[in-house]
């Protein structure tokens, strides 16, 4: 039976780069539950969760938020990251001079898009809009690349398939069903066309076989009658 641990194992082992967003880090209850259940699997597979520099910068900014909950959660999230250095790795900013403002979602999406050509990636996020945007990179026909996988953390800290992935699977299954129905209907209708052609052919053959000689006979009779009448009138 395929359970959640199987799903976590499959996602961790099959993806080379694994990211987590600000939203997931700020929900410290789910984050701690996730670490308790999944950390051992990451270590077993030799993988770490990448904290993008833009995400880290966003957490530092939120430490000074006027909102008490955001401020406290940001501070706790930073503590969790640094206390679990065997699970998290911080990606440094390659160009600090140009990044005067921090838009974590935009920069994270940009990184996912740029690296999809050479790497299989997973994004852990509880932001539905962000996971949908990241997953939609897979639909780009003009730019080839590896699949970007997305998941979210439930209240118990378990990784779960995002709604956008489920919707895509439903769409694919629906399209396959439609194709099968159309193919079945085509097979069922095909004999009808053949039967109609055979009937027309039979009718045409009957006309040639019986109709044309009969018309010839009738026409010949008419000509004979006219000839007899002409002879009687003139002789």
VOPAGU-2260 file (C-alpha; in pm, 1 decimal, decimal comma):
REM VOPAGU-2260
SITE   aa  ch    i         X         Y         Z
SITE  UNK   A    0       0,0       0,0       0,0
SITE  UNK   A    1     134,4     341,6    -103,6
SITE  UNK   A    2     150,4     559,0     209,0
SITE  UNK   A    3     281,4     906,8     287,0
SITE  UNK   A    4     629,4     786,5     379,8
SITE  UNK   A    5     654,3     617,9      39,0
SITE  UNK   A    6     559,1     947,4    -124,7
SITE  UNK   A    7     817,6    1140,2      79,3
SITE  UNK   A    8    1085,5     882,9      -0,4
SITE  UNK   A    9    1002,5     896,3    -371,5
SITE  UNK   A   10    1010,9    1276,5    -385,7
SITE  UNK   A   11    1334,1    1308,2    -191,1
SITE  UNK   A   12    1519,1    1037,6    -384,1
SITE  UNK   A   13    1403,3    1144,0    -732,7
SITE  UNK   A   14    1466,1    1519,8    -705,6
SITE  UNK   A   15    1816,2    1665,8    -706,3
SITE  UNK   A   16    1730,4    2011,6    -570,0
SITE  UNK   A   17    1466,9    2061,7    -298,9
SITE  UNK   A   18    1347,6    2408,5    -198,8
SITE  UNK   A   19    1117,9    2541,2      71,5
SITE  UNK   A   20     940,5    2877,4      62,1
SITE  UNK   A   21     878,6    3145,5     325,0
SITE  UNK   A   22     515,9    3046,7     380,7
SITE  UNK   A   23     607,5    2691,2     482,9
SITE  UNK   A   24     884,8    2808,0     712,7
SITE  UNK   A   25     658,7    3055,9     893,1
SITE  UNK   A   26     414,7    2780,4     989,9
SITE  UNK   A   27     644,9    2655,9    1264,5
SITE  UNK   A   28     405,0    2388,7    1396,5
SITE  UNK   A   29     388,6    2211,7    1060,3
SITE  UNK   A   30     759,2    2273,1    1006,7
SITE  UNK   A   31     858,6    2104,5    1333,8
SITE  UNK   A   32     626,5    1810,8    1263,1
SITE  UNK   A   33     779,3    1781,2     916,4
SITE  UNK   A   34    1133,4    1775,6    1056,5
SITE  UNK   A   35    1038,3    1508,6    1310,5
SITE  UNK   A   36     893,4    1278,0    1043,0
SITE  UNK   A   37    1109,3    1344,5     736,7
SITE  UNK   A   38    1454,5    1449,7     852,9
SITE  UNK   A   39    1581,6    1092,9     877,9
SITE  UNK   A   40    1473,0    1026,1     517,7
SITE  UNK   A   41    1662,6    1330,8     391,8
SITE  UNK   A   42    1976,6    1225,1     576,3
SITE  UNK   A   43    1945,9     867,4     447,0
SITE  UNK   A   44    1928,3     994,9      89,4
SITE  UNK   A   45    2209,0    1247,7     140,1
SITE  UNK   A   46    1978,1    1540,0      57,7
SITE  UNK   A   47    1924,2    1879,8     213,7
SITE  UNK   A   48    1651,7    2142,2     181,7
SITE  UNK   A   49    1771,4    2459,3      12,5
SITE  UNK   A   50    1671,9    2786,7     177,1
SITE  UNK   A   51    1698,4    3035,9    -107,7
SITE  UNK   A   52    1874,3    3360,6     -16,1
SITE  UNK   A   53    1559,6    3560,5     -97,2
SITE  UNK   A   54    1358,9    3346,4     146,4
SITE  UNK   A   55    1616,7    3400,3     419,7
SITE  UNK   A   56    1616,0    3776,0     357,9
SITE  UNK   A   57    1238,0    3779,6     379,5
SITE  UNK   A   58    1247,7    3601,7     715,3
SITE  UNK   A   59    1498,5    3856,6     849,7
SITE  UNK   A   60    1272,9    4141,8     739,2
SITE  UNK   A   61     969,0    3981,7     903,6
SITE  UNK   A   62    1152,0    3979,2    1237,7
SITE  UNK   A   63    1079,0    4351,6    1248,5
SITE  UNK   A   64     715,6    4320,5    1143,4
SITE  UNK   A   65     446,1    4510,6    1334,8
SITE  UNK   A   66     249,2    4185,8    1342,3
SITE  UNK   A   67     345,1    3995,1    1657,5
SITE  UNK   A   68     267,8    3652,7    1512,7
SITE  UNK   A   69     472,5    3709,2    1196,6
SITE  UNK   A   70     758,6    3853,6    1396,9
SITE  UNK   A   71     768,4    3562,0    1641,8
SITE  UNK   A   72     725,7    3296,2    1371,7
SITE  UNK   A   73    1002,7    3448,9    1160,2
SITE  UNK   A   74    1242,9    3444,8    1456,1
SITE  UNK   A   75    1151,8    3086,2    1541,5
SITE  UNK   A   76    1183,6    2976,7    1176,6
SITE  UNK   A   77    1535,7    3119,9    1161,5
SITE  UNK   A   78    1628,1    2937,3    1481,3
SITE  UNK   A   79    1494,2    2609,8    1338,4
SITE  UNK   A   80    1696,9    2654,2    1019,3
SITE  UNK   A   81    2024,7    2717,8    1202,9
SITE  UNK   A   82    1958,7    2444,2    1461,0
SITE  UNK   A   83    1912,4    2187,5    1182,6
SITE  UNK   A   84    2217,6    2247,5     967,6
SITE  UNK   A   85    2218,5    1878,0     877,3
SITE  UNK   A   86    1880,2    1928,6     705,1
SITE  UNK   A   87    1889,6    2286,3     571,7
SITE  UNK   A   88    2147,0    2453,4     350,7
SITE  UNK   A   89    2141,0    2827,7     286,8
SITE  UNK   A   90    2200,6    2937,8     -69,2
SITE  UNK   A   91    2400,4    3259,5     -74,7
SITE  UNK   A   92    2316,0    3555,6    -294,0
SITE  UNK   A   93    2549,5    3550,1    -598,2
SITE  UNK   A   94    2500,4    3920,7    -668,6
SITE  UNK   A   95    2428,2    4121,3    -354,2
SITE  UNK   A   96    2482,8    4459,9    -516,9
SITE  UNK   A   97    2194,0    4424,3    -764,4
SITE  UNK   A   98    1940,4    4282,0    -518,4
SITE  UNK   A   99    1834,5    4594,7    -334,4
SITE  UNK   A  100    1481,6    4464,0    -280,4
SITE  UNK   A  101    1362,2    4119,8    -189,8
SITE  UNK   A  102    1074,8    3948,5    -368,8
SITE  UNK   A  103    1118,4    3589,9    -256,1
SITE  UNK   A  104     847,0    3427,4    -468,6
SITE  UNK   A  105     965,9    3593,5    -789,8
SITE  UNK   A  106    1331,7    3506,2    -728,2
SITE  UNK   A  107    1246,8    3149,9    -627,6
SITE  UNK   A  108    1041,7    3101,2    -944,8
SITE  UNK   A  109    1323,9    3245,5   -1151,3
SITE  UNK   A  110    1571,9    3001,9    -995,5
SITE  UNK   A  111    1341,3    2703,4   -1055,4
SITE  UNK   A  112    1292,9    2802,3   -1417,5
SITE  UNK   A  113    1664,4    2855,4   -1485,6
SITE  UNK   A  114    1769,6    2525,9   -1325,0
SITE  UNK   A  115    1498,4    2302,4   -1469,9
SITE  UNK   A  116    1710,7    2242,5   -1779,2
SITE  UNK   A  117    1978,3    2052,8   -1584,5
SITE  UNK   A  118    1810,0    1946,4   -1259,8
SITE  UNK   A  119    1503,1    1768,4   -1127,8
SITE  UNK   A  120    1354,3    1994,6    -861,7
SITE  UNK   A  121    1097,1    1989,9    -583,5
SITE  UNK   A  122     933,1    2293,4    -423,5
SITE  UNK   A  123     776,5    2258,2     -78,3
SITE  UNK   A  124     524,0    2537,7     -35,0
SITE  UNK   A  125     187,1    2604,5     127,5
SITE  UNK   A  126     128,9    2894,9    -110,1
SITE  UNK   A  127    -119,8    2765,7    -368,3
SITE  UNK   A  128     -44,6    3042,5    -620,0
SITE  UNK   A  129     330,3    2981,8    -597,9
SITE  UNK   A  130     304,9    2603,3    -642,9
SITE  UNK   A  131      65,3    2649,4    -937,2
SITE  UNK   A  132     304,5    2891,2   -1109,5
SITE  UNK   A  133     603,1    2663,3   -1052,6
SITE  UNK   A  134     418,1    2353,6   -1171,2
SITE  UNK   A  135     294,7    2534,6   -1484,8
SITE  UNK   A  136     655,3    2565,2   -1603,3
SITE  UNK   A  137     611,2    2199,9   -1700,8
SITE  UNK   A  138     355,9    2304,7   -1965,1
SITE  UNK   A  139     600,0    2522,2   -2160,2
SITE  UNK   A  140     645,9    2358,8   -2499,2
SITE  UNK   A  141     902,0    2611,0   -2627,4
SITE  UNK   A  142    1151,7    2555,8   -2343,2
SITE  UNK   A  143    1269,4    2203,1   -2269,1
SITE  UNK   A  144    1363,2    2097,5   -1918,1
SITE  UNK   A  145    1312,8    1857,4   -1631,1
SITE  UNK   A  146     987,1    1830,7   -1443,9
SITE  UNK   A  147     933,1    2063,0   -1146,8
SITE  UNK   A  148     748,1    1885,5    -865,9
SITE  UNK   A  149     549,2    2064,5    -597,4
SITE  UNK   A  150     402,9    1960,9    -262,3
SITE  UNK   A  151     268,1    2116,1      57,0
SITE  UNK   A  152     286,7    2031,9     428,4
SITE  UNK   A  153     -32,6    1935,6     607,3
SITE  UNK   A  154     -97,0    2007,7     975,8
SITE  UNK   A  155      89,9    1690,0    1075,9
SITE  UNK   A  156     394,6    1792,4     874,3
SITE  UNK   A  157     337,9    1533,2     603,0
SITE  UNK   A  158     426,2    1613,8     243,0
SITE  UNK   A  159     118,7    1599,5      21,7
SITE  UNK   A  160      44,0    1633,1    -350,0
SITE  UNK   A  161     -69,6    1985,7    -440,2
SITE  UNK   A  162    -411,9    2049,4    -592,8
SITE  UNK   A  163    -259,3    2170,7    -920,6
SITE  UNK   A  164     -95,1    1828,9    -968,0
SITE  UNK   A  165    -421,3    1647,3    -893,1
SITE  UNK   A  166    -609,4    1871,9   -1137,6
SITE  UNK   A  167    -353,1    1801,1   -1410,1
SITE  UNK   A  168    -386,5    1425,9   -1355,2
SITE  UNK   A  169    -766,1    1454,5   -1378,7
SITE  UNK   A  170    -732,3    1652,2   -1700,8
SITE  UNK   A  171    -498,6    1391,2   -1851,7
SITE  UNK   A  172    -727,2    1105,3   -1746,5
SITE  UNK   A  173   -1029,8    1290,0   -1885,1
SITE  UNK   A  174    -856,3    1349,4   -2218,5
SITE  UNK   A  175    -753,6     984,1   -2239,5
SITE  UNK   A  176   -1112,9     878,0   -2166,7
SITE  UNK   A  177   -1244,3    1111,0   -2440,5
SITE  UNK   A  178    -996,1     967,1   -2689,6
SITE  UNK   A  179   -1101,4     611,9   -2599,5
SITE  UNK   A  180   -1470,8     699,5   -2636,6
SITE  UNK   A  181   -1411,5     862,4   -2976,9
SITE  UNK   A  182   -1210,7     560,3   -3090,5
SITE  UNK   A  183   -1487,5     324,4   -2975,1
SITE  UNK   A  184   -1755,5     528,6   -3152,6
SITE  UNK   A  185   -1549,0     527,4   -3471,0
SITE  UNK   A  186   -1520,4     149,9   -3461,3
SITE  UNK   A  187   -1892,2     112,2   -3397,7
SITE  UNK   A  188   -1992,4     347,3   -3680,3
SITE  UNK   A  189   -1757,6     202,7   -3940,2
SITE  UNK   A  190   -1969,3    -108,4   -4028,9
SITE  UNK   A  191   -2271,7     117,0   -4093,0
SITE  UNK   A  192   -2081,4     299,6   -4363,7
SITE  UNK   A  193   -1979,3     -30,3   -4521,8
SITE  UNK   A  194   -2339,1    -158,9   -4517,8
SITE  UNK   A  195   -2468,8     158,2   -4683,4
SITE  UNK   A  196   -2206,2     128,5   -4954,6
SITE  UNK   A  197   -2302,7    -234,3   -5015,8
SITE  UNK   A  198   -2672,3    -146,9   -5047,3
SITE  UNK   A  199   -2600,2     128,3   -5298,8
SITE  UNK   A  200   -2376,5    -106,4   -5491,8
SITE  UNK   A  201   -2646,3    -372,3   -5498,6
SITE  UNK   A  202   -2908,3    -126,1   -5620,5
SITE  UNK   A  203   -2676,0      -3,6   -5895,0
SITE  UNK   A  204   -2599,9    -359,6   -6000,6
SITE  UNK   A  205   -2974,1    -445,2   -6018,9
SITE  UNK   A  206   -3039,0    -147,4   -6242,7
SITE  UNK   A  207   -2764,9    -256,1   -6478,3
SITE  UNK   A  208   -2874,9    -618,1   -6470,2
SITE  UNK   A  209   -3252,8    -579,6   -6509,4
SITE  UNK   A  210   -3338,0    -214,4   -6570,5
SITE  UNK   A  211   -3133,6    -145,4   -6882,7
SITE  UNK   A  212   -3240,5    -462,6   -7078,3
SITE  UNK   A  213   -3602,5    -395,4   -6983,0
SITE  UNK   A  214   -3585,9     -39,1   -7110,9
SITE  UNK   A  215   -3420,9    -163,5   -7429,2
SITE  UNK   A  216   -3702,9    -415,0   -7478,4
SITE  UNK   A  217   -3973,8    -153,6   -7418,8
SITE  UNK   A  218   -3806,8      98,1   -7648,0
SITE  UNK   A  219   -3764,9    -167,2   -7916,6
SITE  UNK   A  220   -4134,6    -254,0   -7889,0
SITE  UNK   A  221   -4232,0     108,4   -7934,2
SITE  UNK   A  222   -4016,4     137,6   -8245,1
SITE  UNK   A  223   -4168,4    -182,2   -8388,6
SITE  UNK   A  224   -4520,5     -52,0   -8330,8
SITE  UNK   A  225   -4448,4     274,5   -8501,3
SITE  UNK   A  226   -4293,5      93,1   -8800,5
SITE  UNK   A  227   -4607,6    -125,6   -8847,2
SITE  UNK   A  228   -4836,8     180,0   -8830,8
SITE  UNK   A  229   -4623,7     364,9   -9089,9
SITE  UNK   A  230   -4638,8      75,5   -9335,4
SITE  UNK   A  231   -5018,0      41,6   -9301,1
SITE  UNK   A  232   -5076,2     410,2   -9366,7
SITE  UNK   A  233   -4853,7     427,5   -9673,3
SITE  UNK   A  234   -4921,4      96,2   -9840,3
